[in-house]
C-alpha cells in the first residue's frame, strides 16, 4: 500500500441568501464558513499498513476559511479563520490501538466514496458526528475481539478516551471523558446482532460564577464510574453524578450476502438514569441501510432514517417518589432520580452543553443557537425523515444525495411555538396541551469528477448543490465548487 497521502482542496461557496444551507455546513468537521466564502484544506497523512502486525499512523490537516459576509450568532465564522483540523499519531498491534491528538470522528453508513461523508444524518453515532471541530486528546481502542472458546461468534469492542475543549464556552476548558462498549453475536454466515453503550461526560473547567471543579484523580474516578460528587461538590453533582453525562444505547442487526449488506440500527440518546432505564422510549434514530459490495454502480447504497426525540421520558421534570407516592428528599436519600424533560445534550451547569465552537457534537439536527449570551443546543425535540443515496454517475463519478424533512419543536422549556407541554411543578400529571413545530426541508447533491494524472497524481473537480425550504431556516439555494489535487 502507499505510505503517504497528500491532498490540497480549494472550494468556493455561494448561496442566494448569504447564509449557507444546512447540508453545506453540517457534518463538515466544523470548518466550512457559515456564509458565502472560500475554504482551503491542506491534508497529509500516513495511514496504517494493514499488512503488518505492528502499525503506525500520523496525519495533519490545516483549514482556512474566508467568509464574504457576517454569519449568524453562534457559528463562529464572522472573520477569516485558520484552523488545525487534524493533528494526530497512533499505533496499532493486533486488535489494540492508541491514538493521540486531534482526529476526525468515526463515520459509518458511507456510500460509494467515504470522502463524500456518511449517508446518515448522525453518521451512525448520534452523540458524536463530524458536525463540530475536533478536540485534542487520546483514546485507547479495543477493536472487535473474539472471546476465546466462542468459535469467533461472540466479540467485544470498546473505547476509553479523554479530551479537552478549546472553544470560548460557558465553562472554559471543560474536559471530556469518552467511553464505548459493544457486544456482538455473529453467526459468521449471514446474521449478526450488536448491542452496546456510547457515553460521554463533561467535567472540570472554570465556571464563570461557581468555584472550579478540581481536576483530581478522585474526581476523575467519580466521572469515569458515574458516581456522585463528594461533600465538596455542587448540590447538583451530589444529587446526580459528577459532571454532565449523556450518551446513547445502540442496537444493531445486520444481514450479509455475497453481493450486498443490509443493516438496521436503533440508537437511543439519554441524559440521565431515566433515559438509561428506557423510560424515554420511543426516542432515538432508526436507520436502515442497504449497500452493494461493488460500488461501481449508478446506485450502490441507499439509507432511510427516522428520527424521534419528542418524548424525553415525559413532559414533567419531577422528583422520584417512593412506593407510597411520597416525594423523596435527596438530603436523606441521595439515590434520588429526576425523571422527565431529559433535555438531551444540554445542562444547567455546563450551559454550552454538548457543543464545540458553536456547533453540536451530536447529530446536526440538534440545532445550536444563542440563548442568554451562550451558544448552546436550542432544538432537541424534533422528528425527521431522511433519505440518503449514493453511487457513481456513469459508473465513474461518485455522488451523494441527502434529503431531510424535519419537524422542529425547540426544547420543552423553550419551545419554538407556544404553548409548551412543559410543567415546572412537581406534579405527575401531564398538561393536555398541543405541540406545534416548525417544518423544514433540506437537500444536497454532492460529488466529484475524478481525473487521473500521471502515476499517483489525481485531480478532482468537486461540486455541491444545496437547498433549504421551510419555517425554521431561511429558504435558499446554495452551491459549492472547487478542485482537489491529491497524491496517493
N, C-alpha and C positions, 0 to 999 in steps of 0.2 A: 504494500500500500504506500501511498505518498506520505512523506514525513512532514510536509509543510503545506499549509493552505494560506493564501493571501487574497484579499479582495478589497476593492475600493468602489463605493457607490456614491453617485451624486443624483439627488432626487428633488424635483420641484413639486410643490403642492398648491393648488388653487381651488377656490370654491366660490359659488355665486353669492354667498352671504358673508364671506370673510372668515368665519369660524369653520374649521374643517369638520365634515360629517363624522358621525360616530365611528364607523368602521375604518376611517382613515387614520385615527389616532389610537383606537382601542387595541390592546394586545400587541403594541409595537414597542415594548420594553421601556415605555415612558420617554422615548427620545424624540418622537415626532413633535414638531411645533403645533400648538393648538390652533393656529391661524394659518392663512396663506403664508408660505415661506419656502425655504430651501433646507434640505438635510444632506449632510455629508457623513459617510460612515466608512472608517478605515478599520479593517479586521485582519489579524494574523493569528494563526493557531497551529499547534502540533497535536493532532488527535491521538487517542490510544491506538496502539498497534495490536489488533486482536490476535495476531499470530504468535504473540509472546505471552509467557506466563506472568512475568513482571512487566508492567506497562507504566508509562507516564504520559501526561498531557500538560499543555500550557497554552494560554491564549490571552490576547488583549484586543480590545476594540475601543476606538475613540469616535465620538459623535459630536458634530457641530450643527446646531440648528439656528437659522436666522429667520424669525417671523417678520412678515411685512407690515403687520398691524397689531395693536394690543389684543391680548386674549382675554377671555372671561376670568373672573377671580377664581383662584384655586388651581389653575392649570400650570402655574409656574413656567409660563412661556412668554412673559411680557418683554423680554430682552433676548438678544443673542446669547446662546449658551454653548459652552464647551464642556462635554461630559465624558467621564470614564464609564463606558457602557459595560465592559468586562475587563477583568484583570485577575487571572487565576492560574493555579497549578494543581495537579493532582496525580496520585499514584493508585495503581490497582494491582492486587495479587489475588488471582482466582476470583472469588466472589466478594472479596473485601476491597473497599475503596475509600480513599480520603481525599477531599478537595478543600482548597484554601483560597479565599479571595472573593471576588465578585463575579457571579456566573448567572447566565440566563436560567430560568426555571424549566423543569422538565415539561415537554409537550406530549400529549397523546392524541390519538384520532387524527393523525396527519393524513393528507391526501396524496396526490401524485408527486408532490415535491415538498418535503418538510420545511424548506426555506420560505415557503409561502405562508406557513403557520398552520395551526390546527383548524379543523372544520368545526370544532366545538367552541361555543362561547367561552367556556371556562377552561378550554384546553385539557379537559379531563380532570382538573383539580379545582374544585370550587373555591378553595381557600388560598390558592397560590397560582394565579395565571401570570402571564408576562405582560400584564397591563401597567405595571409600575416599574420604576427604576430598580436596579439591583442593589443589594446591601452587602457590605463586606462581612465575612465570617468564615466558618468552617463547617463541614459536615462529614460525618463518618457513616458509610453506607454498607449495608449487607445486601448484596444483590441476591436474586432468588436462589435459595439454597435448599436442596432436598434433604429432609430429615432422614437420618440413617434408618435402615430397616423398613422403609415405607415403599421401596421399589421405585423411588422417584415420583411418587404420586402426591406426596404432601410436601409443600415448600413454604418457607418463611422468608420474609424480606423486611427491611426496615431502614430507618434513618435517624440519626441523632445530630443536631446541629445547633449552633449559636451564632447570632448576627447582631449588628449594630445599625440603627437608623442614622441617616446622615442629613436628613432634611430639617427645615425650620418647622418644628411641630410644637404642640402644646406642652408635652413633657419632653424636654430637649434631651437628646442622646439616649432615648429608650432602647433597651436591649430586647432581642427576640430569641426565644428558645423554640426549637422545632423538634417534633417527634413524629415518626411514622412507623406503623407496624401492620403487615398484611399476612394473612394465611391463605394459601391456595391449595385446593384439592384438584388434581389434574389427572384425567383418565389416560393421558398421553396418546389418545387417539383423536377424538373429536371434541369432547366436552370438558370444560373446566369451570370452577366456581371460586371466587375470591371474596374475602371479607376483611375489613380492617379499619384502622383509625388513622386520621391525619390531623395533627394537633399543633397549635402554636400558643405562645404566651408572651405578652408584652410585660416587661418589668424593668425596674431600675430607672435611671434617668433623673433629670432635675425638674421637679414640678414648680410652676411659677408662684404658687401660693404655699403649698404644704412642704414639710420637710422632706428632703430627698430620701428615697428608699435605698438603704445601704446595699451596695453590691458586695455581699459576703458569701462565704461558702454555705452558711446556714440558710440564707435566703434563696440561693441558687438551688439548694437541695429541696427546699419547700416548693419552689416554682416547678422544678423537674418532676416532682412526685405529686403535684396538685394538692398541696396541703395549705391550710390557712396560715396567716401570719402569727408571729409570736405577740406577746402583750405590747411590744414596742411598735407594732404595725398599726396601720389605719383601721378604723372601725369596720369599714367595708371589707378589708382584707382578712380581718378576724372572723367576719360573718361568713365569708365565702372562701376563696382561695387567694393566695398572694399574687398580685398582678392581674392582668386582663387575659383570660383564657378563652379560646374558641377553637373550632375545628370542624371536622366533617367525618361522618361514618360512611363507609363505602361497601356496596355490594355489587359485584361484577360477575357476569356469566358470559361464557363465550363458546362458540361452536366453530371448529376449524375444518375446512375441506381442502382438497389439494389446490384448488384454484381460487378460493375466497375464504374470508373470515367474517363472522357475524358476532357482534359484541353488544351486550346490554349492560348498562351501568346505572345505578342509583346512588347519588351522593347527597347525604342529608347534613346540612350545617347544624351546629349547635353553639350556644354561647354560655350555657350553664348546665347544671345537673338535670334540669327538666328536659332539655334537648337531648342530652346523652342517654336519658332513660326513655327516649322515643315518645315523649309527650307532645313533640312538635310534628308528628306525622299528620298530614301527608307532605310536608315541606321537603324540598330537595330538587335536584336536577336529574331528570330521567333521559338517558341517552341511548340511542340505538344506532349503531354504525355498521355498515356493510362495506367491505373493501376487497377488491381483486388483488391477487398476489402480483400479477403483471400490471404495472401502472401505465403501460403504453397503450391506453385506450381512451376514447373520447370521454367516457365516464368510467373512472376507476374506483371512486369512493362516493358514498352517499351517507349523510348523517341527518337524523331527525332528533330534535331535543325539545323537551318540555320542562320549563322552569316554574316552580311554585314556591313562594316563600311567604304566603299570606297569613298562615296560622300562628306560627311562633309560640306554640304552647298555650295559646289563648289570648284573649283581649285584656285580661285583668292581670296586672303586675301585683301579686299578692303574697303575703306570708303563708308559709305552710302551717296547716292546722294539725292537731293531734287526733286520736281516734274519736274523741268526743266533739270534734269540730271547734275546739278552742285554739286560738292563735298561740303559737309557741313563741316565748320570749327568748331571743337569741342570747341574752345575758346569762340565762340559766341553761340553755341548750344550744351549743354552737354548731350542731349538725343541721341547723335551720337551712331550708332551701327557699329560694324565691322562684315562683312559677309565673309564667305568662309574660307577654310583651318582651320576648327574648332580645329583640333589637339587635339583630345579627351585625357583627363586625363594628360595633360602637361600644363606648364605655364612658362612664361618668368621670373617672379619674384620668384615664388616658383619652382625652377628648378627641384627639386626631384619629383615634381608632386604628383599624387595620388598613392604613394608607401609607404611602411613601411619595414624597414630592407631589402631593396633591392628587394622586391617583389611587384608586382602590387596588390593593394587592390581590384581593379576591377577584371573582369574575367581574367584568366591566359593566354589567347591568346593575351592579350595586354602585349607582352613580354617586359622585362626590360633588360637594358644593361648599359654600362658605356660610357658616352659622355662628353668630356672635363673635366674629373675627377669627374663627378656627375653621380650617379646611377639614372636612370630615365626610363620612358617608351619610347622605341625606335621603337615599332611596334604598331601603332594604325590604320593602314589601312590594312584590311585583309578581306577575305571571307572564310567561312568554312562550311563544312557539318559534322554533328556529330550524332552518334547513340549510345544510352545507353540502355543496357538490364540488367535486374535483376530478380532473383528468388531464388529458393532453390534446389540445387542438391540433387536428391533422396528425395525431399520434406523435407530436413533436414539441409543442409549446405548452408547458404546464400552466394551469389556471386554477382559480378557486372562486366559488360563488358563495356568498353569505347573505341570507335573507332572514331578518329577525323582526317579529311582530310582538310588541310587549304592551302590557297594561300596568302603569306605574302609580303607586299609591303613596310614596314617601315613607314615613315611619308612623307607628301608632301614635306617638306623642306629637309629631309634626307632619300631619298628612298634607298632601298637595292640595286636596279639596276637602273642606269640612262638610258634614260632621265626621268626627273620628269615632271609632269603636273603642278608643282608649278610655279606661276608667281608672282614675288615680286613687280611689278609695280602696280600703282593704275588704272588698266585698267579693263573694264568689259567684254572684250572678253577673250576667253579661248584658250590656245595653243592647236593645233591639234597634240598632241604627244601620244605615245603609252606607257602605263604602262606595266611593267614586274614584276612579283612577284616570290618568292621562295616557291616552293611547299613542303609540309611537311605532313607526316602521323605519327600519334602517337596512340598507342593501349595499353590497360591494361585489365588484367583479375585478379580480386582480390576477396578475400573471406576468410572464416574461417570455420573450422570444430569444432563444439561445443561438449564438453564432460561434462556431468552433474556429479558433485561430490556430496557429502552429503549436504543436506539442501540447503542453499543459495549459496553454493560454486560452481563455474564453472571454467573450464579450456578450453581455445580455442587455436587451432593451426591456426595461421594467416599466409596467404601467398599472394603473388602477382607476376604476370608475366607482363613484360612491353617490348615495342619495339618502336623505333623511326627509320624512314627512310625518306630521302628526302634531300632537298638542304639547309634547314635552321639550323637544329640541326644535331649533329653527329649521323650517323646510328649505332645503337647498340641495344643490348638486355640487360635486367636487371631483377633482381628478388629480392624479399624480403621474409623473413621467420622469424617466431618468435612464441612466446607463450604469452598468456594473461590470467592472473588469475583475477577473479572478484568475489566479494561478493555482492549480490543484492537480 
